[in-house]
Amino acid sequence: MKKRFQRNKLQSFLQQMNKPFDKYVFVANIQMKQSEGSQWMHSFFQFDSFLKSGIICTYNQSIFILYTDKSQQQFEKILKEWMRIYTIPTDALTIGYSQVHQTKTELHLAVREAYYACVMAKIELMPICHYEQLASERLLIELYRKDLEFTNHYVEIYLGPLLEEQDLLDTAVTFIQKKGNVKEIAVTHYCHPNTIRYRMTKIRQLIEPFGNELIFYEHLSAAVKLYLLHQTIKGTTIVLE
């Protein structure tokens, strides 16, 4: 997950894993939606015996499955079947999938993509996210990963007026997560849609009073996703570093 990775270390890592890896690899990162310790991970280690050319490991209260085969879709079907057999509740999990990469040179990219796909799934309130389906979110991920200080400063400046008012901040976050659907936002916040409209008008007056609606949504979406990216990865509340 670090900024730089020396590719010449990959071969050493592969040897230490002591598994027969094929030419191509893809990775799944699995996290619990709500933290419940590490007990939930134990069932996944039973899958290891089924992996002919892969490995299962842990990272920061999550599971990584590194799988090398020709069909990513086949792997997803196998994973679903495993979870069904071991009665693992899929509704309690969030899963991120990487793209397919060359094992010997790009394994670290597959691991990183799976991790950030899982993070974005949490942000977007989705059970599953494929990295290849991300668009502008990839730019936000790389910006955050390569210049944390800049991104946090940008979020502090742009969302600054909202960081002092929790109701407005929560409304802005839900507004982006629900893609501007006022009725769904109102249900989430247990209030009338007019209350949401009032809050969004106030939010716009506070942070971007002169831009048009589409530009405002674009800017707010980027800032909120950067904010949530930081919160999800660091596990903090609303305090930025």
Salt bridges, closest charged atoms under 4 A:
ASP48 OD2 - LYS19 NZ 3.88
GLU76 OE2 - HIS130 NE2 2.92
GLU81 OE2 - ARG84 NH2 2.51
GLU106 OE1 - HIS101 ND1 3.09
GLU113 OE1 - HIS101 NE2 2.94
GLU124 OE1 - LYS179 NZ 3.48
GLU124 OE2 - LYS225 NZ 3.22
GLU137 OE2 - LYS225 NZ 2.88
GLU142 OE1 - ARG145 NH2 2.74
GLU142 OE1 - LYS146 NZ 3.73
GLU165 OE1 - LYS202 NZ 3.67
GLU208 OE2 - HIS219 ND1 2.91
